């Protein structure tokens, strides 16, 4: 059985068919996923909005029983991950304070995502190391010394150690892009709510309900900020937490303006109007930058894919006519030879 698998992996036709099948399935999934995926906004907004009610309910139960219980609003980590993390003491060897901030910026809160992050930082290098060893020493025959193969295996293990962190960076970039695109509209709505006489908590709550159709991440952050404004002793801390969770310059400037308005009583409407225009200009400049970078990016694909096809379409009929004219004189000469 193993010899058959090895022979199949050495067969170029089988590898070509397998890659073509994978590409076809990926293409179908790419077009089908937007149609099959549901709207996660309702579930996520519901999970965030009931946090305040959970706090109230659990505090009432604690006071009713007269016991000092620890309120845990975060999902508990899976048992096997917790056992492995505790047994190997990964919090000491693989722990990173920056990882907690990155997890929060990616939308993962609580102890469970941190335990999962430590677990995958240990498991991923081992899995890639074993897979690379099996592939290089058993599946294929590489005409390289053993030291080179071992170096490739160690490089794969090193990449596996950084794979969870790269996943977090990718998730953070997508989340920040969603927030950055919807933030100017959220500032406009916040300005309308503030100028209409609403408090900042009610304005944040209203904006989070309206902006959820554009950015679920921004709606979630605004809802959490509303809850923190209601329960934290210092309102300044709620704005600092919002800036820290998003890690965007536009959000940080708005948070600083809100802190100054809370501390010095400065008018908030004019500040929000200026910041909204600045964020909108930043979004427009980013779009213009991407549009300006598009022609250089299209140069290589056009040379490799478009121009050869264009030459075939233009020169193909002319080449066919030339070949036909060359074959035409040969036909009478052959008929003359047959007649003689």
N, C-alpha and C positions, 0 to 999 in steps of 0.2 A: 504493500500500500504506500509506504514511504517512497519507494523507488518510483512508483507511478506519479506521485505528487512532484517529486524532483524532476522527472522527465517532462511533466506538464509545464513546470515553471521554466524549463529550458527551451520549450517550444515557442518560437516567435509568433506563430499563428495563434496559439492559445492565449498568449499575453496580449496580442493585439485585440482579439475578440473580447477578452475580459476588460481591458481598458475601454473599448468602445461601449460595452454594456454598462460599465460604471458611468461613463460620460452621458449615455442616454438616460439612465435612471436619474442622474443628477439634474439633467435638463428638465425632465418631467417633474421632479420634485420642486425645482426652482419656480416653474410656472404654476404648480398646483398648491404649494404651501400658502400663498396669499389667499387662495380661495378656501382652503380647509381650516386655516388658523382662525380661532375665535377672537373676540375682543377681550383682552385681559384687563381692560380699564375698570370694568365693574368690580371684578374680584379684588384687584389690588387696592382700589379706592375704598372698598368696603373693609378690607383688612386694616387699612390705615385709619379710617374714620372711627372704627370701634375701639381704638386704643384708649381713648379717654373713658369710654364706658367700662372697659375692662379694669382700668385703674380704680374707678369709683366702686365697682362691684366687689373687687377683691379687698379693697380697704374696708368696705362695710362688713364683709364677712369676717375679716380679721378682728374688727372692733366688736362684732357680735359674739365671737367665740372667746375674745379676750386673750388671743395668742399672738405672739410676735412671729409672723410668717414672712418669708422673703417673697416679694412679688416678682414673678418671672414672666415677662411679656414676650420673651424671645423663644423661638422654637428650640427645643432641646436637641443636642447633637445625637447622631445615631450611636447605638451602644457599641458596635464593633469598632467604629472609628475612635470613640472615646477610650475604649480599652487599649487600643494600639498606641494612641497618643500618650496615655498615662504609663503604659508599660515601658515604652522606649524613651520616655521623658523628652518628647519632642518639643515641648514648650521651652525647654532649656537650650536644646541644640539647634533647633530650626526656627525659633520664635523671632519675629521682627516686628518692632513697634510700627514701622511704616506699613507693614502688611495690614494692620487693623484699619489704618486710615484709608488704604487702597480698597479694602473690602467695603467700607462704608461708602466711599465714592462710587463704587460699582453697584451699590444698591443692596449689598448683603450686610445685614445687621445682626448683632447678637453673637453668642459664643459658638453656635452650631456652624456657621460658615468659617469661623477661624479654625475650629477643629478639623473641618473638612479640608481647609487649605493646608494645614500641617500634614494631614494624612496623605494627600496627593503629592506633596513635596517629597515624601518618603517613598511612596509606592511607584510613582511615575518613573524615576530613574532606574529602579530595580526592574520594572517591566520592560523598559526600552533596552536595558543592558542584556537581559535574557533573550529578548527577541532578536537583537542584533547578533549575539553569539550564535544562536540557532541558525539565523539566516546566512551568516558568513561562513560558518564551519560545517553546516549540514546541507542547507538547501542549494547553495551555489558554490562553485569552485573558483575562487579568486586567486590569480597567480601573483600573490603577494606574500611576503614573509609573515610569520605569526605576530611579530611586533606591530606591523601595520594594522592587522586585523584587530588586535587588542586595543590599539590607539583609537580606531574607529568606534569600537564598543564603548570605550571610556568617553569619547566625544558625544556619543548618543546618550549616555547616562548623564553627562553634564547638561546637555540640552533638555533632558527630561526634568532635571532639577529646577531649571528656569521656566519650564513650560507653564506651570500654574501662574507664575507671576506675569508671563506674557499674556495669558488668558485674561487676567485681571486688567492689564493695561488696555487690551482690546475692548473689553466690556466698558471700561471707564471712558474711553474715547467715543464709543457709540452713545453712551449715556450723556456725556457732555455735549455732543453734537445735537442731540435731541433737545436738551435744555437751552443751548445757545440759539437754536432756530426759533424756539417759541418764547424766549424771554422778552424780546421787545413787545410782543403782543400782550404778554402778561403785565408788563409795566404800564402799558396804555390802560388796560382794565383796572390795574391798581390805582392809577391816577384818577380815573373816573370815579371809582369807589370812594377814594379819600376826599375828593372835591365835593362829592355828594353828601358828605357828613358822616360817613361810616367810620367806625374805629378801625385800627390797623388789624386787629384780630378778625373782625368781620370781613374786612377787605381781603385778607389773605384767604379766608375760607371761601368767599365768593369767587375769587380768581381761580382757586384750585378746582372748583367745580366746573368753571367755564373752560379752563385751559387744558383739561384732561383729554379732550378730543385731539389736540395737537401734540402734546407731550405728556405721557403718563408719568415719566420720571419727575418733571417739574411739578406736576400736580401733587405727587407724593411728597416731595420736599416741602412744598408750601403747606400741605396739611400737617406734616410733622412740626413745622415751625409754628403753626397755629396752636398745636397742643403744647409745645414748649413755652410759648408766650403765656399760656394760661397757668402752667404749673411750676415753672422755674422761678426762683426767688429774684434773680436778676434778668430783666428782659434783654439786656445786652448780650448775655450768654446765648440766647436763642438765635440772635442775628449772627453771632460768631460761629455757631454750629452750622447754620445754613451756608455760610461762606466756606467753611471747612469741608462740608459734605459735597459741595458742587465743585470747588476749586476752579472757579471761573472769575476772570477779572471784572466782567460786567456785574456779576452777582455780588462780588466783594465791594465794589463801589456803592451799590445800592444799600448793602448792609451797613456800610460806614455812614451813609447819609441818614439811614433810619436811626442809628445809634446817636448821631448828633442831634437829630430832631427830638429824640427821647430825652437827651441830656440838657440841651440848651433851649428847647422849645422853638426851634427855627421852623419856618413854614415848609411843609413837605411837598406841596403841590408843584411849586416851581422847580424844586430839585428833581422830582420824579419826571417832570416834563423834559428837562435837559438830559437826564440819564436815559430816558426812553429814546430820544433822538440820537444820542451817541451810540446806543446799542443797535439801533436800526442802521446807522451809517456803518458800523462795524460789520453787520451782517451783509450789507450791500457791497462793501469793499472785499469781503471774503468771496462773495459770488463773482465779482469782477476778476479777482485773482485767479480763481479756478477757470473762468472763461478764457483768460489770457494764456493760461498754461495748457489749454486744450490743443492748439495747433502743433506745438512740438511733440506732444504725446501721440498725436495721430500720424506723425511722419513715418515712423517705422512700420506700423500696421499697414499704411497705404502702400509703402514700397514692397512689403512682403506679400500682401494679399490682394490689394486692389489693382495695382499696376499690371502684374502678370495676367490676370483675368481680362483686364481691359485690352492688353496687347493681343491676346488670343482672340477676343471678339472682333477687334478691328482688322488684324492681319490674317485671321483664319480664312475668310472667304477669298481674299486675294491669293493666299497660298494654294487653296484648292483649285482656283482658276489657272494658276501657273502650271500646276501639276497636270491639269486636264489638257492644256495646250501642248505640253511636252509629249503626252501620250498620243495626241491626235495625229501627228505626222508619221509616227511609227506604224499605225494601222494600215494606210495605203501601201507602204513599202512591203509589209508582210503579205498583203493580198497580191501584189505584183509578183513576188517571188513564188507564190503558190500557182499563179497563172502560167508562169514559165515552166 
